[in-house]
């Protein structure tokens, strides 16, 4: 029995030891993976979220919304009590004096009215009892102002989003071009090594090594320009996100490029619903029509209730507390032409806003058409560039191998290197053009992402394209 218990104890301890070993192995793998992957850069969505929180233009738009909401509160108070208090002190002179004979004594007597210093303290109140349709129209006009400012805030948000997307894809393009330049430097160094080796054994002229050094210097100069382009693009992205320009922002490739198609009719229909510019112009029409109605309503009569209390000291006629209460009836007379002119002006502004709305719709349709055209051309350019890179790499390999074995001229290697670098540059530019066309299409439709509007081309996703720089997070 003792042996059995000892056996079970040893079994449990062995199982615990095995469990700890497995757990340690998993943690070690996770740590190694984290060290290998390096710091994670920002995704496009994360960059947009930062911009929506920090960009100063949105803070200004928020303050404009607050101002319009206060204006609505002011319109709601048009029929509320209006109270006003007054206080005054007056010193005057000379005072009014009357002289008259005293019938008893026959002497001249003198009487002065009032005091040289008088004070007055009062409070008055006014409440509109009837203002016609002006109260309702004023509230509607204030409501339109609030909605218009909120739409302008949405428009500012779309401007921020498209700015971040352009800058984000611009930085991706700069990183890809830096990769192209780095690869060109590596090829130039390898060619210089081969040329110097051939010169050392006497199978190539010294000029080959000199020209190879010149090619390497030119490639390194291009790399310096590419590094500068990366820093400038990074600063542009920081500015678009509302961050300090010198922030060391790292980004991620948004994923493989998907070749998509978008139905133009559906895109136009969605744009008419989503673009804030159209809704802003609709509110401009509504606001102008309300202003015309308000001007015409100002010709109507109004009835006010007025009252007040006043306390006087030093007055020869009234002392102490007095009060008054009355109803005031008022109707504008003699300014009908000015009111009609302002109403007509507002109506013409409404017609102007309607015309601008039609112009805006045409402009949005043109934006969609241009974005779809650019999308199609960039897609074709990517396919051509991908096929061209494979041929250019093979041509460079053959030319370099032939030169290394002494059966090919150095100029063939240089031509193949230039062709390969140009093909890689063309692919980087085509990818950027495609990504930019998508974000321009999203802006034209008024959405952050195409979502269900985007259909895979031919029912299948496009090819996966290489990331611009797998080590970008490690370089920051």
C-alpha positions, 0 to 999 in steps of 0.5 A: 500500500505504501508503495502504491501511494508513493507511485501515485505521488511520483505520477502526480509530480511527473505530470506537474513537471510536464505541465510546467515544461509545456507552459514554459515552452509556450511562453518562450515561443511567444516571447521569441515571436514578439522579439522577431516581429518587433514593434507593431506599427499603426494600421490605417484605421488606427491612424484615422482614429487618432486624427479624429481625436486630435486634429485641430480642424475638428475641434473648431468644427465642434465649437461651431456646433456649440455656437449654433446650439446656443443660437437655438436656445436663444430662439426658444427664449423669444417669448420668455420674460425679459427683466431689466434693472436700473439705478441712477443718481443725479445731481442738478442745479440750480434748483427752481425757486419761487419768491412771493410776498407773505400776506401777514408780514409783508416780507418776501418769502422764497421756496425751492422745489426738489433737492440737488441730488436725486436717486432712482432704483427700478425694475422693468419686465416685458413679455411678448404675448403675440408675435405672429409666426415669428416665434415658430419660424425663428425656432425652425431657422435656429434648428436648421443652423444647428443641423447645418453646423453638424453637417459641416462638422461631418464634412470636416471629418471626411476631409480629415479622413481623406487627408490621413489616407492620402498621407498613409498611402504616401508613406507606404509608397515612400517605404516601397521606393526606399526598398527599391533603392536599398535593393539597387544598392545591394545589386551595385555592391555585388556587381562591384565585387564581381568587377573588382574580382575580374580586374584582379585576375586580369579578365576585365579592364580596370574601367569596369571597376571604376564604372561599377564604383560610380554606379554604386555611388549613384545608387547610394545617392538615390537611397539618400533621396529615398530616405528623405522621401520617407521622412517627408512622407512621415511628417505629412502623415503626422500633420494629417493625424494632428501629431507633432511633425517629428513623431516617429510614427511607424505604420503597417501595410493594410493587407494584400491589395484586392482587385475590386469592381464598383457599380457606378450607379450604386456609387452615385446613389450612395453618394447622394445619401452620404455626402454632407455637401448635398445635405448642407446645400439642402439646409441652405435652401431651407434656411433661406426660405425660412428667412424670407418667411421671417421677413414677411412675418415681421410686418405683422402686429405684435402685443407686449405686456410691460410693467415696472416698479421704481423707487425715487428719492429727492424728487419734488413730485414723486417720492417712494415706490411707484409702479406701472403695468400696461399692454403695448400694441405695435405694428411696423408702418412705412418700411414695407419696401425694405422688408419685401426687398430682404424677403426677395433677397432670401428667396433668391439665395434659396434659388442660388443654393438649389443651383449650387446643389445641382453643380455639386451633384455633377461634381460628385458624379465626376469624382466617382467617374474619375476614381473608377477610371483611375482604379481600372488603370492602376489595376492594369498597371499593377498586372503589367508591372508584376509581369515585367518585374519577373522578366527584368529579374531574369534578365538581370540574373542572366546578364550578371552571370554572363559578365561574371563568367566573362562572356557578357559585357558590363553594359548589359548588366547596367542596362538590366539593373536600370530596367529592373529598378524601373520595373520595381519603381513602376510597381510601387507607383501602381500600387500607390495609384490603386490604393489612392484611387480606392480612397478617392472613391470612398471620399467621393461616395462619402464613406470611410470604407466601401464595404458591400459596394466593393465586389471582388473582380471576377468573384475572386480577390486580387493577388497578394502584393509584398509589404513595403518594408517588413522591418519598418516597425524595428527601424523606429 
